[in-house]
Amino acid sequence: MLSAVCPHLGCSVQWQDPKKSFVCPCHSATYQANGTRTGGPAPRNMDTLESKIANGRLLVRYQYFRQLVPTKEVIG
């Protein structure tokens, strides 16, 4: 599971089906379907979120991460 928040400046990353990639509309950072950064100013890949299926339901532990740093750092 991936966070839709770009690790560059926090804009909402959107899936672009024709390109088969995620694209940040603010500064054109691009990511593969698995969240790997392929271009743009973002300092790292898209952030992953902990998830699991319990009793037939998808449970996601949503967190906020520090922006503009090369490593994933939880801030909330």
mmCIF file of the N, C-alpha and C atoms, coordinates in Angstrom:
data_MODEL
# 
_entry.id   MODEL 
# 
loop_
_atom_site.group_PDB 
_atom_site.id 
_atom_site.type_symbol 
_atom_site.label_atom_id 
_atom_site.label_alt_id 
_atom_site.label_comp_id 
_atom_site.label_asym_id 
_atom_site.label_entity_id 
_atom_site.label_seq_id 
_atom_site.pdbx_PDB_ins_code 
_atom_site.Cartn_x 
_atom_site.Cartn_y 
_atom_site.Cartn_z 
_atom_site.occupancy 
_atom_site.B_iso_or_equiv 
_atom_site.pdbx_formal_charge 
_atom_site.auth_seq_id 
_atom_site.auth_comp_id 
_atom_site.auth_asym_id 
_atom_site.auth_atom_id 
_atom_site.pdbx_PDB_model_num 
ATOM 1   N N  . MET A 1 1  ? 0.850   -1.161  0.000   1.00 0.00 ? 1  MET A N  1 
ATOM 2   C CA . MET A 1 1  ? 0.000   0.000   0.000   1.00 0.00 ? 1  MET A CA 1 
ATOM 3   C C  . MET A 1 1  ? 0.899   1.227   0.000   1.00 0.00 ? 1  MET A C  1 
ATOM 4   N N  . LEU A 1 2  ? 0.566   2.219   -0.830  1.00 0.00 ? 2  LEU A N  1 
ATOM 5   C CA . LEU A 1 2  ? 1.376   3.431   -0.964  1.00 0.00 ? 2  LEU A CA 1 
ATOM 6   C C  . LEU A 1 2  ? 0.612   4.665   -0.487  1.00 0.00 ? 2  LEU A C  1 
ATOM 7   N N  . SER A 1 3  ? 1.317   5.576   0.122   1.00 0.00 ? 3  SER A N  1 
ATOM 8   C CA . SER A 1 3  ? 0.741   6.872   0.467   1.00 0.00 ? 3  SER A CA 1 
ATOM 9   C C  . SER A 1 3  ? 0.630   7.696   -0.810  1.00 0.00 ? 3  SER A C  1 
ATOM 10  N N  . ALA A 1 4  ? -0.466  8.414   -0.963  1.00 0.00 ? 4  ALA A N  1 
ATOM 11  C CA . ALA A 1 4  ? -0.668  9.263   -2.138  1.00 0.00 ? 4  ALA A CA 1 
ATOM 12  C C  . ALA A 1 4  ? -0.058  10.648  -1.950  1.00 0.00 ? 4  ALA A C  1 
ATOM 13  N N  . VAL A 1 5  ? 0.697   10.839  -0.866  1.00 0.00 ? 5  VAL A N  1 
ATOM 14  C CA . VAL A 1 5  ? 1.333   12.130  -0.589  1.00 0.00 ? 5  VAL A CA 1 
ATOM 15  C C  . VAL A 1 5  ? 2.761   12.104  -1.148  1.00 0.00 ? 5  VAL A C  1 
ATOM 16  N N  . CYS A 1 6  ? 3.060   13.044  -2.034  1.00 0.00 ? 6  CYS A N  1 
ATOM 17  C CA . CYS A 1 6  ? 4.396   13.105  -2.633  1.00 0.00 ? 6  CYS A CA 1 
ATOM 18  C C  . CYS A 1 6  ? 5.421   13.472  -1.563  1.00 0.00 ? 6  CYS A C  1 
ATOM 19  N N  . PRO A 1 7  ? 6.549   12.753  -1.482  1.00 0.00 ? 7  PRO A N  1 
ATOM 20  C CA . PRO A 1 7  ? 7.570   13.053  -0.480  1.00 0.00 ? 7  PRO A CA 1 
ATOM 21  C C  . PRO A 1 7  ? 8.378   14.320  -0.783  1.00 0.00 ? 7  PRO A C  1 
ATOM 22  N N  . HIS A 1 8  ? 8.055   14.988  -1.878  1.00 0.00 ? 8  HIS A N  1 
ATOM 23  C CA . HIS A 1 8  ? 8.741   16.238  -2.187  1.00 0.00 ? 8  HIS A CA 1 
ATOM 24  C C  . HIS A 1 8  ? 8.124   17.377  -1.371  1.00 0.00 ? 8  HIS A C  1 
ATOM 25  N N  . LEU A 1 9  ? 6.894   17.791  -1.712  1.00 0.00 ? 9  LEU A N  1 
ATOM 26  C CA . LEU A 1 9  ? 6.255   18.900  -0.998  1.00 0.00 ? 9  LEU A CA 1 
ATOM 27  C C  . LEU A 1 9  ? 4.841   18.583  -0.531  1.00 0.00 ? 9  LEU A C  1 
ATOM 28  N N  . GLY A 1 10 ? 4.443   17.324  -0.575  1.00 0.00 ? 10 GLY A N  1 
ATOM 29  C CA . GLY A 1 10 ? 3.169   16.919  -0.003  1.00 0.00 ? 10 GLY A CA 1 
ATOM 30  C C  . GLY A 1 10 ? 1.953   17.022  -0.901  1.00 0.00 ? 10 GLY A C  1 
ATOM 31  N N  . CYS A 1 11 ? 2.132   17.200  -2.172  1.00 0.00 ? 11 CYS A N  1 
ATOM 32  C CA . CYS A 1 11 ? 0.988   17.234  -3.086  1.00 0.00 ? 11 CYS A CA 1 
ATOM 33  C C  . CYS A 1 11 ? 0.418   15.827  -3.255  1.00 0.00 ? 11 CYS A C  1 
ATOM 34  N N  . SER A 1 12 ? -0.807  15.729  -3.727  1.00 0.00 ? 12 SER A N  1 
ATOM 35  C CA . SER A 1 12 ? -1.442  14.417  -3.931  1.00 0.00 ? 12 SER A CA 1 
ATOM 36  C C  . SER A 1 12 ? -1.003  13.817  -5.259  1.00 0.00 ? 12 SER A C  1 
ATOM 37  N N  . VAL A 1 13 ? -0.348  12.687  -5.179  1.00 0.00 ? 13 VAL A N  1 
ATOM 38  C CA . VAL A 1 13 ? 0.124   11.967  -6.362  1.00 0.00 ? 13 VAL A CA 1 
ATOM 39  C C  . VAL A 1 13 ? -1.073  11.278  -7.013  1.00 0.00 ? 13 VAL A C  1 
ATOM 40  N N  . GLN A 1 14 ? -1.129  11.315  -8.333  1.00 0.00 ? 14 GLN A N  1 
ATOM 41  C CA . GLN A 1 14 ? -2.254  10.736  -9.064  1.00 0.00 ? 14 GLN A CA 1 
ATOM 42  C C  . GLN A 1 14 ? -1.773  9.672   -10.040 1.00 0.00 ? 14 GLN A C  1 
ATOM 43  N N  . TRP A 1 15 ? -2.585  8.617   -10.199 1.00 0.00 ? 15 TRP A N  1 
ATOM 44  C CA . TRP A 1 15 ? -2.285  7.562   -11.163 1.00 0.00 ? 15 TRP A CA 1 
ATOM 45  C C  . TRP A 1 15 ? -2.634  8.061   -12.555 1.00 0.00 ? 15 TRP A C  1 
ATOM 46  N N  . GLN A 1 16 ? -1.712  7.911   -13.494 1.00 0.00 ? 16 GLN A N  1 
ATOM 47  C CA . GLN A 1 16 ? -1.931  8.263   -14.903 1.00 0.00 ? 16 GLN A CA 1 
ATOM 48  C C  . GLN A 1 16 ? -1.965  6.972   -15.707 1.00 0.00 ? 16 GLN A C  1 
ATOM 49  N N  . ASP A 1 17 ? -3.149  6.484   -15.999 1.00 0.00 ? 17 ASP A N  1 
ATOM 50  C CA . ASP A 1 17 ? -3.290  5.195   -16.672 1.00 0.00 ? 17 ASP A CA 1 
ATOM 51  C C  . ASP A 1 17 ? -2.570  5.121   -18.019 1.00 0.00 ? 17 ASP A C  1 
ATOM 52  N N  . PRO A 1 18 ? -2.661  6.155   -18.874 1.00 0.00 ? 18 PRO A N  1 
ATOM 53  C CA . PRO A 1 18 ? -1.944  6.060   -20.155 1.00 0.00 ? 18 PRO A CA 1 
ATOM 54  C C  . PRO A 1 18 ? -0.427  5.886   -19.987 1.00 0.00 ? 18 PRO A C  1 
ATOM 55  N N  . LYS A 1 19 ? 0.119   6.482   -18.919 1.00 0.00 ? 19 LYS A N  1 
ATOM 56  C CA . LYS A 1 19 ? 1.562   6.389   -18.667 1.00 0.00 ? 19 LYS A CA 1 
ATOM 57  C C  . LYS A 1 19 ? 1.923   5.204   -17.784 1.00 0.00 ? 19 LYS A C  1 
ATOM 58  N N  . LYS A 1 20 ? 0.895   4.569   -17.196 1.00 0.00 ? 20 LYS A N  1 
ATOM 59  C CA . LYS A 1 20 ? 1.101   3.456   -16.253 1.00 0.00 ? 20 LYS A CA 1 
ATOM 60  C C  . LYS A 1 20 ? 2.066   3.860   -15.149 1.00 0.00 ? 20 LYS A C  1 
ATOM 61  N N  . SER A 1 21 ? 1.845   5.068   -14.600 1.00 0.00 ? 21 SER A N  1 
ATOM 62  C CA . SER A 1 21 ? 2.707   5.566   -13.536 1.00 0.00 ? 21 SER A CA 1 
ATOM 63  C C  . SER A 1 21 ? 1.952   6.575   -12.684 1.00 0.00 ? 21 SER A C  1 
ATOM 64  N N  . PHE A 1 22 ? 2.510   6.855   -11.503 1.00 0.00 ? 22 PHE A N  1 
ATOM 65  C CA . PHE A 1 22 ? 2.006   7.919   -10.646 1.00 0.00 ? 22 PHE A CA 1 
ATOM 66  C C  . PHE A 1 22 ? 2.741   9.196   -11.009 1.00 0.00 ? 22 PHE A C  1 
ATOM 67  N N  . VAL A 1 23 ? 2.023   10.321  -11.008 1.00 0.00 ? 23 VAL A N  1 
ATOM 68  C CA . VAL A 1 23 ? 2.625   11.609  -11.338 1.00 0.00 ? 23 VAL A CA 1 
ATOM 69  C C  . VAL A 1 23 ? 2.161   12.642  -10.314 1.00 0.00 ? 23 VAL A C  1 
ATOM 70  N N  . CYS A 1 24 ? 3.099   13.416  -9.805  1.00 0.00 ? 24 CYS A N  1 
ATOM 71  C CA . CYS A 1 24 ? 2.768   14.515  -8.894  1.00 0.00 ? 24 CYS A CA 1 
ATOM 72  C C  . CYS A 1 24 ? 2.447   15.741  -9.750  1.00 0.00 ? 24 CYS A C  1 
ATOM 73  N N  . PRO A 1 25 ? 1.253   16.307  -9.600  1.00 0.00 ? 25 PRO A N  1 
ATOM 74  C CA . PRO A 1 25 ? 0.878   17.451  -10.430 1.00 0.00 ? 25 PRO A CA 1 
ATOM 75  C C  . PRO A 1 25 ? 1.609   18.748  -10.082 1.00 0.00 ? 25 PRO A C  1 
ATOM 76  N N  . CYS A 1 26 ? 2.240   18.810  -8.928  1.00 0.00 ? 26 CYS A N  1 
ATOM 77  C CA . CYS A 1 26 ? 2.894   20.056  -8.506  1.00 0.00 ? 26 CYS A CA 1 
ATOM 78  C C  . CYS A 1 26 ? 4.254   20.289  -9.157  1.00 0.00 ? 26 CYS A C  1 
ATOM 79  N N  . HIS A 1 27 ? 5.088   19.253  -9.203  1.00 0.00 ? 27 HIS A N  1 
ATOM 80  C CA . HIS A 1 27 ? 6.438   19.429  -9.740  1.00 0.00 ? 27 HIS A CA 1 
ATOM 81  C C  . HIS A 1 27 ? 6.860   18.283  -10.647 1.00 0.00 ? 27 HIS A C  1 
ATOM 82  N N  . SER A 1 28 ? 5.888   17.486  -11.108 1.00 0.00 ? 28 SER A N  1 
ATOM 83  C CA . SER A 1 28 ? 6.103   16.418  -12.098 1.00 0.00 ? 28 SER A CA 1 
ATOM 84  C C  . SER A 1 28 ? 7.015   15.294  -11.653 1.00 0.00 ? 28 SER A C  1 
ATOM 85  N N  . ALA A 1 29 ? 7.074   15.017  -10.360 1.00 0.00 ? 29 ALA A N  1 
ATOM 86  C CA . ALA A 1 29 ? 7.791   13.810  -9.927  1.00 0.00 ? 29 ALA A CA 1 
ATOM 87  C C  . ALA A 1 29 ? 7.007   12.611  -10.475 1.00 0.00 ? 29 ALA A C  1 
ATOM 88  N N  . THR A 1 30 ? 7.711   11.587  -10.908 1.00 0.00 ? 30 THR A N  1 
ATOM 89  C CA . THR A 1 30 ? 7.055   10.401  -11.459 1.00 0.00 ? 30 THR A CA 1 
ATOM 90  C C  . THR A 1 30 ? 7.533   9.147   -10.738 1.00 0.00 ? 30 THR A C  1 
ATOM 91  N N  . TYR A 1 31 ? 6.616   8.173   -10.666 1.00 0.00 ? 31 TYR A N  1 
ATOM 92  C CA . TYR A 1 31 ? 6.869   6.930   -9.938  1.00 0.00 ? 31 TYR A CA 1 
ATOM 93  C C  . TYR A 1 31 ? 6.278   5.752   -10.701 1.00 0.00 ? 31 TYR A C  1 
ATOM 94  N N  . GLN A 1 32 ? 6.949   4.618   -10.621 1.00 0.00 ? 32 GLN A N  1 
ATOM 95  C CA . GLN A 1 32 ? 6.410   3.380   -11.175 1.00 0.00 ? 32 GLN A CA 1 
ATOM 96  C C  . GLN A 1 32 ? 5.213   2.942   -10.345 1.00 0.00 ? 32 GLN A C  1 
ATOM 97  N N  . ALA A 1 33 ? 4.483   1.941   -10.825 1.00 0.00 ? 33 ALA A N  1 
ATOM 98  C CA . ALA A 1 33 ? 3.309   1.423   -10.115 1.00 0.00 ? 33 ALA A CA 1 
ATOM 99  C C  . ALA A 1 33 ? 3.651   0.914   -8.717  1.00 0.00 ? 33 ALA A C  1 
ATOM 100 N N  . ASN A 1 34 ? 4.882   0.472   -8.502  1.00 0.00 ? 34 ASN A N  1 
ATOM 101 C CA . ASN A 1 34 ? 5.284   -0.018  -7.182  1.00 0.00 ? 34 ASN A CA 1 
ATOM 102 C C  . ASN A 1 34 ? 5.806   1.098   -6.271  1.00 0.00 ? 34 ASN A C  1 
ATOM 103 N N  . GLY A 1 35 ? 5.788   2.370   -6.760  1.00 0.00 ? 35 GLY A N  1 
ATOM 104 C CA . GLY A 1 35 ? 6.215   3.504   -5.955  1.00 0.00 ? 35 GLY A CA 1 
ATOM 105 C C  . GLY A 1 35 ? 7.653   3.942   -6.142  1.00 0.00 ? 35 GLY A C  1 
ATOM 106 N N  . THR A 1 36 ? 8.406   3.245   -6.975  1.00 0.00 ? 36 THR A N  1 
ATOM 107 C CA . THR A 1 36 ? 9.801   3.606   -7.224  1.00 0.00 ? 36 THR A CA 1 
ATOM 108 C C  . THR A 1 36 ? 9.879   4.909   -8.015  1.00 0.00 ? 36 THR A C  1 
ATOM 109 N N  . ARG A 1 37 ? 10.654  5.866   -7.523  1.00 0.00 ? 37 ARG A N  1 
ATOM 110 C CA . ARG A 1 37 ? 10.812  7.160   -8.199  1.00 0.00 ? 37 ARG A CA 1 
ATOM 111 C C  . ARG A 1 37 ? 11.529  6.972   -9.524  1.00 0.00 ? 37 ARG A C  1 
ATOM 112 N N  . THR A 1 38 ? 10.994  7.602   -10.571 1.00 0.00 ? 38 THR A N  1 
ATOM 113 C CA . THR A 1 38 ? 11.614  7.515   -11.888 1.00 0.00 ? 38 THR A CA 1 
ATOM 114 C C  . THR A 1 38 ? 12.041  8.875   -12.429 1.00 0.00 ? 38 THR A C  1 
ATOM 115 N N  . GLY A 1 39 ? 11.642  9.953   -11.753 1.00 0.00 ? 39 GLY A N  1 
ATOM 116 C CA . GLY A 1 39 ? 12.044  11.272  -12.215 1.00 0.00 ? 39 GLY A CA 1 
ATOM 117 C C  . GLY A 1 39 ? 11.458  12.374  -11.355 1.00 0.00 ? 39 GLY A C  1 
ATOM 118 N N  . GLY A 1 40 ? 11.981  13.571  -11.561 1.00 0.00 ? 40 GLY A N  1 
ATOM 119 C CA . GLY A 1 40 ? 11.475  14.732  -10.840 1.00 0.00 ? 40 GLY A CA 1 
ATOM 120 C C  . GLY A 1 40 ? 12.255  15.021  -9.580  1.00 0.00 ? 40 GLY A C  1 
ATOM 121 N N  . PRO A 1 41 ? 11.806  16.036  -8.824  1.00 0.00 ? 41 PRO A N  1 
ATOM 122 C CA . PRO A 1 41 ? 12.570  16.520  -7.682  1.00 0.00 ? 41 PRO A CA 1 
ATOM 123 C C  . PRO A 1 41 ? 12.376  15.754  -6.365  1.00 0.00 ? 41 PRO A C  1 
ATOM 124 N N  . ALA A 1 42 ? 11.502  14.779  -6.332  1.00 0.00 ? 42 ALA A N  1 
ATOM 125 C CA . ALA A 1 42 ? 11.260  14.056  -5.068  1.00 0.00 ? 42 ALA A CA 1 
ATOM 126 C C  . ALA A 1 42 ? 12.553  13.381  -4.593  1.00 0.00 ? 42 ALA A C  1 
ATOM 127 N N  . PRO A 1 43 ? 12.833  13.436  -3.283  1.00 0.00 ? 43 PRO A N  1 
ATOM 128 C CA . PRO A 1 43 ? 14.084  12.898  -2.764  1.00 0.00 ? 43 PRO A CA 1 
ATOM 129 C C  . PRO A 1 43 ? 14.094  11.383  -2.543  1.00 0.00 ? 43 PRO A C  1 
ATOM 130 N N  . ARG A 1 44 ? 12.923  10.728  -2.684  1.00 0.00 ? 44 ARG A N  1 
ATOM 131 C CA . ARG A 1 44 ? 12.867  9.281   -2.440  1.00 0.00 ? 44 ARG A CA 1 
ATOM 132 C C  . ARG A 1 44 ? 11.645  8.688   -3.140  1.00 0.00 ? 44 ARG A C  1 
ATOM 133 N N  . ASN A 1 45 ? 11.521  7.382   -3.034  1.00 0.00 ? 45 ASN A N  1 
ATOM 134 C CA . ASN A 1 45 ? 10.354  6.677   -3.566  1.00 0.00 ? 45 ASN A CA 1 
ATOM 135 C C  . ASN A 1 45 ? 9.105   7.092   -2.799  1.00 0.00 ? 45 ASN A C  1 
ATOM 136 N N  . MET A 1 46 ? 7.941   6.718   -3.313  1.00 0.00 ? 46 MET A N  1 
ATOM 137 C CA . MET A 1 46 ? 6.701   6.940   -2.578  1.00 0.00 ? 46 MET A CA 1 
ATOM 138 C C  . MET A 1 46 ? 6.771   6.149   -1.275  1.00 0.00 ? 46 MET A C  1 
ATOM 139 N N  . ASP A 1 47 ? 6.127   6.661   -0.239  1.00 0.00 ? 47 ASP A N  1 
ATOM 140 C CA . ASP A 1 47 ? 6.164   5.999   1.062   1.00 0.00 ? 47 ASP A CA 1 
ATOM 141 C C  . ASP A 1 47 ? 5.145   4.866   1.126   1.00 0.00 ? 47 ASP A C  1 
ATOM 142 N N  . THR A 1 48 ? 5.576   3.759   1.718   1.00 0.00 ? 48 THR A N  1 
ATOM 143 C CA . THR A 1 48 ? 4.670   2.615   1.891   1.00 0.00 ? 48 THR A CA 1 
ATOM 144 C C  . THR A 1 48 ? 3.946   2.746   3.229   1.00 0.00 ? 48 THR A C  1 
ATOM 145 N N  . LEU A 1 49 ? 2.753   2.175   3.269   1.00 0.00 ? 49 LEU A N  1 
ATOM 146 C CA . LEU A 1 49 ? 1.942   2.164   4.478   1.00 0.00 ? 49 LEU A CA 1 
ATOM 147 C C  . LEU A 1 49 ? 1.719   0.725   4.904   1.00 0.00 ? 49 LEU A C  1 
ATOM 148 N N  . GLU A 1 50 ? 1.732   0.478   6.211   1.00 0.00 ? 50 GLU A N  1 
ATOM 149 C CA . GLU A 1 50 ? 1.449   -0.860  6.722   1.00 0.00 ? 50 GLU A CA 1 
ATOM 150 C C  . GLU A 1 50 ? -0.005  -1.196  6.430   1.00 0.00 ? 50 GLU A C  1 
ATOM 151 N N  . SER A 1 51 ? -0.244  -2.418  5.969   1.00 0.00 ? 51 SER A N  1 
ATOM 152 C CA . SER A 1 51 ? -1.619  -2.839  5.698   1.00 0.00 ? 51 SER A CA 1 
ATOM 153 C C  . SER A 1 51 ? -1.742  -4.338  5.932   1.00 0.00 ? 51 SER A C  1 
ATOM 154 N N  . LYS A 1 52 ? -2.989  -4.759  6.178   1.00 0.00 ? 52 LYS A N  1 
ATOM 155 C CA . LYS A 1 52 ? -3.269  -6.183  6.336   1.00 0.00 ? 52 LYS A CA 1 
ATOM 156 C C  . LYS A 1 52 ? -4.754  -6.401  6.083   1.00 0.00 ? 52 LYS A C  1 
ATOM 157 N N  . ILE A 1 53 ? -5.107  -7.642  5.840   1.00 0.00 ? 53 ILE A N  1 
ATOM 158 C CA . ILE A 1 53 ? -6.506  -8.015  5.692   1.00 0.00 ? 53 ILE A CA 1 
ATOM 159 C C  . ILE A 1 53 ? -6.905  -8.778  6.942   1.00 0.00 ? 53 ILE A C  1 
ATOM 160 N N  . ALA A 1 54 ? -7.988  -8.329  7.580   1.00 0.00 ? 54 ALA A N  1 
ATOM 161 C CA . ALA A 1 54 ? -8.496  -8.977  8.788   1.00 0.00 ? 54 ALA A CA 1 
ATOM 162 C C  . ALA A 1 54 ? -10.010 -9.092  8.667   1.00 0.00 ? 54 ALA A C  1 
ATOM 163 N N  . ASN A 1 55 ? -10.499 -10.300 8.820   1.00 0.00 ? 55 ASN A N  1 
ATOM 164 C CA . ASN A 1 55 ? -11.944 -10.545 8.714   1.00 0.00 ? 55 ASN A CA 1 
ATOM 165 C C  . ASN A 1 55 ? -12.525 -10.013 7.410   1.00 0.00 ? 55 ASN A C  1 
ATOM 166 N N  . GLY A 1 56 ? -11.778 -10.179 6.323   1.00 0.00 ? 56 GLY A N  1 
ATOM 167 C CA . GLY A 1 56 ? -12.241 -9.757  5.011   1.00 0.00 ? 56 GLY A CA 1 
ATOM 168 C C  . GLY A 1 56 ? -12.188 -8.262  4.758   1.00 0.00 ? 56 GLY A C  1 
ATOM 169 N N  . ARG A 1 57 ? -11.540 -7.514  5.645   1.00 0.00 ? 57 ARG A N  1 
ATOM 170 C CA . ARG A 1 57 ? -11.440 -6.062  5.494   1.00 0.00 ? 57 ARG A CA 1 
ATOM 171 C C  . ARG A 1 57 ? -9.985  -5.638  5.361   1.00 0.00 ? 57 ARG A C  1 
ATOM 172 N N  . LEU A 1 58 ? -9.747  -4.680  4.497   1.00 0.00 ? 58 LEU A N  1 
ATOM 173 C CA . LEU A 1 58 ? -8.406  -4.115  4.345   1.00 0.00 ? 58 LEU A CA 1 
ATOM 174 C C  . LEU A 1 58 ? -8.208  -3.056  5.423   1.00 0.00 ? 58 LEU A C  1 
ATOM 175 N N  . LEU A 1 59 ? -7.179  -3.228  6.236   1.00 0.00 ? 59 LEU A N  1 
ATOM 176 C CA . LEU A 1 59 ? -6.845  -2.270  7.284   1.00 0.00 ? 59 LEU A CA 1 
ATOM 177 C C  . LEU A 1 59 ? -5.516  -1.615  6.925   1.00 0.00 ? 59 LEU A C  1 
ATOM 178 N N  . VAL A 1 60 ? -5.497  -0.291  6.948   1.00 0.00 ? 60 VAL A N  1 
ATOM 179 C CA . VAL A 1 60 ? -4.298  0.463   6.591   1.00 0.00 ? 60 VAL A CA 1 
ATOM 180 C C  . VAL A 1 60 ? -3.920  1.363   7.755   1.00 0.00 ? 60 VAL A C  1 
ATOM 181 N N  . ARG A 1 61 ? -2.669  1.318   8.150   1.00 0.00 ? 61 ARG A N  1 
ATOM 182 C CA . ARG A 1 61 ? -2.157  2.216   9.191   1.00 0.00 ? 61 ARG A CA 1 
ATOM 183 C C  . ARG A 1 61 ? -1.619  3.455   8.489   1.00 0.00 ? 61 ARG A C  1 
ATOM 184 N N  . TYR A 1 62 ? -2.437  4.505   8.483   1.00 0.00 ? 62 TYR A N  1 
ATOM 185 C CA . TYR A 1 62 ? -2.029  5.718   7.793   1.00 0.00 ? 62 TYR A CA 1 
ATOM 186 C C  . TYR A 1 62 ? -1.093  6.532   8.677   1.00 0.00 ? 62 TYR A C  1 
ATOM 187 N N  . GLN A 1 63 ? -0.017  7.032   8.080   1.00 0.00 ? 63 GLN A N  1 
ATOM 188 C CA . GLN A 1 63 ? 0.949   7.852   8.789   1.00 0.00 ? 63 GLN A CA 1 
ATOM 189 C C  . GLN A 1 63 ? 1.377   9.009   7.889   1.00 0.00 ? 63 GLN A C  1 
ATOM 190 N N  . TYR A 1 64 ? 1.899   10.067  8.510   1.00 0.00 ? 64 TYR A N  1 
ATOM 191 C CA . TYR A 1 64 ? 2.492   11.174  7.772   1.00 0.00 ? 64 TYR A CA 1 
ATOM 192 C C  . TYR A 1 64 ? 4.007   11.054  7.873   1.00 0.00 ? 64 TYR A C  1 
ATOM 193 N N  . PHE A 1 65 ? 4.679   11.430  6.781   1.00 0.00 ? 65 PHE A N  1 
ATOM 194 C CA . PHE A 1 65 ? 6.128   11.312  6.725   1.00 0.00 ? 65 PHE A CA 1 
ATOM 195 C C  . PHE A 1 65 ? 6.760   12.662  6.405   1.00 0.00 ? 65 PHE A C  1 
ATOM 196 N N  . ARG A 1 66 ? 7.966   12.864  6.916   1.00 0.00 ? 66 ARG A N  1 
ATOM 197 C CA . ARG A 1 66 ? 8.704   14.112  6.675   1.00 0.00 ? 66 ARG A CA 1 
ATOM 198 C C  . ARG A 1 66 ? 8.968   14.253  5.177   1.00 0.00 ? 66 ARG A C  1 
ATOM 199 N N  . GLN A 1 67 ? 8.802   15.459  4.685   1.00 0.00 ? 67 GLN A N  1 
ATOM 200 C CA . GLN A 1 67 ? 9.053   15.748  3.281   1.00 0.00 ? 67 GLN A CA 1 
ATOM 201 C C  . GLN A 1 67 ? 10.456  16.306  3.111   1.00 0.00 ? 67 GLN A C  1 
ATOM 202 N N  . LEU A 1 68 ? 10.946  16.248  1.894   1.00 0.00 ? 68 LEU A N  1 
ATOM 203 C CA . LEU A 1 68 ? 12.233  16.834  1.498   1.00 0.00 ? 68 LEU A CA 1 
ATOM 204 C C  . LEU A 1 68 ? 13.456  16.180  2.128   1.00 0.00 ? 68 LEU A C  1 
ATOM 205 N N  . VAL A 1 69 ? 13.319  14.951  2.600   1.00 0.00 ? 69 VAL A N  1 
ATOM 206 C CA . VAL A 1 69 ? 14.472  14.215  3.125   1.00 0.00 ? 69 VAL A CA 1 
ATOM 207 C C  . VAL A 1 69 ? 14.587  12.895  2.364   1.00 0.00 ? 69 VAL A C  1 
ATOM 208 N N  . PRO A 1 70 ? 15.802  12.360  2.244   1.00 0.00 ? 70 PRO A N  1 
ATOM 209 C CA . PRO A 1 70 ? 16.000  11.156  1.440   1.00 0.00 ? 70 PRO A CA 1 
ATOM 210 C C  . PRO A 1 70 ? 15.540  9.853   2.101   1.00 0.00 ? 70 PRO A C  1 
ATOM 211 N N  . THR A 1 71 ? 15.257  9.883   3.401   1.00 0.00 ? 71 THR A N  1 
ATOM 212 C CA . THR A 1 71 ? 14.805  8.666   4.088   1.00 0.00 ? 71 THR A CA 1 
ATOM 213 C C  . THR A 1 71 ? 13.396  8.861   4.628   1.00 0.00 ? 71 THR A C  1 
ATOM 214 N N  . LYS A 1 72 ? 12.681  7.773   4.776   1.00 0.00 ? 72 LYS A N  1 
ATOM 215 C CA . LYS A 1 72 ? 11.304  7.791   5.275   1.00 0.00 ? 72 LYS A CA 1 
ATOM 216 C C  . LYS A 1 72 ? 11.330  7.998   6.783   1.00 0.00 ? 72 LYS A C  1 
ATOM 217 N N  . GLU A 1 73 ? 10.779  9.127   7.249   1.00 0.00 ? 73 GLU A N  1 
ATOM 218 C CA . GLU A 1 73 ? 10.745  9.457   8.679   1.00 0.00 ? 73 GLU A CA 1 
ATOM 219 C C  . GLU A 1 73 ? 9.303   9.754   9.078   1.00 0.00 ? 73 GLU A C  1 
ATOM 220 N N  . VAL A 1 74 ? 8.753   8.976   9.999   1.00 0.00 ? 74 VAL A N  1 
ATOM 221 C CA . VAL A 1 74 ? 7.388   9.173   10.473  1.00 0.00 ? 74 VAL A CA 1 
ATOM 222 C C  . VAL A 1 74 ? 7.312   10.449  11.316  1.00 0.00 ? 74 VAL A C  1 
ATOM 223 N N  . ILE A 1 75 ? 6.305   11.278  11.048  1.00 0.00 ? 75 ILE A N  1 
ATOM 224 C CA . ILE A 1 75 ? 6.097   12.470  11.878  1.00 0.00 ? 75 ILE A CA 1 
ATOM 225 C C  . ILE A 1 75 ? 4.707   12.500  12.496  1.00 0.00 ? 75 ILE A C  1 
ATOM 226 N N  . GLY A 1 76 ? 3.863   11.580  12.150  1.00 0.00 ? 76 GLY A N  1 
ATOM 227 C CA . GLY A 1 76 ? 2.529   11.553  12.754  1.00 0.00 ? 76 GLY A CA 1 
ATOM 228 C C  . GLY A 1 76 ? 1.668   10.459  12.234  1.00 0.00 ? 76 GLY A C  1 
# 
